[in-house]
Amino acid sequence: MLKHNLDSDPAEEYELVQVISEDKELVIPDSANVFYAMNSQVNFDFILRKKNSMEDQVKLRSRTSLTLPRTAKR
């Protein structure tokens, strides 16, 4: 949370979401290991957003998207 300057808000108020496509997202469960829960067949685009806040989802999507390079298939 410190990395995103969100240290004043409790981590429990946020969720990590992987963007699968233009209209699909995968919410990573709180208890999941991200590396096992994410879909490795699509780009690694993630959003950190407040839970249950539709208005903030649009704002946070444009601010907190992170794209990581694809890894080679094993």
C-alpha positions in Angstrom: 0.0 0.0 0.0 2.9 2.3 0.7 4.1 1.9 -2.9 0.9 3.4 -4.2 0.7 6.1 -1.5 -2.4 4.5 0.0 -0.9 3.9 3.5 -3.6 5.9 5.2 -6.3 3.4 4.1 -6.6 -0.1 5.5 -5.5 -2.8 3.0 -8.8 -4.6 3.6 -10.7 -1.9 1.8 -8.9 -2.7 -1.5 -9.0 -5.6 -4.0 -6.5 -6.7 -6.7 -8.1 -7.3 -10.1 -6.5 -8.7 -13.3 -7.9 -7.2 -16.5 -8.6 -10.1 -18.8 -10.1 -8.2 -21.7 -12.0 -5.0 -22.4 -15.1 -6.3 -20.6 -13.7 -9.1 -18.3 -11.9 -8.9 -15.0 -10.6 -11.5 -12.5 -10.8 -10.5 -8.9 -8.0 -12.1 -7.0 -9.3 -13.4 -3.6 -7.8 -11.9 -0.5 -6.4 -15.3 0.6 -5.0 -16.3 -2.8 -1.4 -16.3 -3.9 -1.4 -13.9 -6.9 1.0 -16.0 -8.9 -1.3 -19.1 -8.7 -4.6 -17.2 -9.0 -3.9 -15.0 -12.1 -4.6 -16.0 -15.6 -1.2 -16.5 -17.3 -2.8 -16.7 -20.8 -3.5 -13.0 -21.0 -1.5 -9.8 -20.4 -0.5 -9.0 -16.8 -2.7 -5.9 -16.4 -3.7 -5.3 -12.7 -5.8 -2.8 -10.9 -5.7 -2.0 -7.2 -9.1 -0.5 -6.3 -11.4 0.1 -3.4 -14.0 -2.7 -2.9 -17.6 -2.1 -3.9 -17.0 1.4 -5.3 -18.2 1.6 -8.9 -17.4 5.3 -9.3 -13.9 4.9 -7.9 -13.3 1.8 -10.1 -13.2 4.0 -13.2 -10.9 6.6 -11.6 -8.5 4.0 -10.2 -8.4 2.0 -13.4 -6.8 4.9 -15.2 -4.4 5.7 -12.3 -3.2 2.3 -11.0 -2.9 0.0 -14.0 0.3 -1.9 -14.1 1.5 -3.8 -17.1 4.2 -6.4 -16.7 6.0 -8.2 -19.5 4.8 -11.6 -20.6 7.0 -14.5 -19.6 8.0 -17.3 -21.9 5.9 -20.5 -21.7 7.5 -23.4 -20.0 
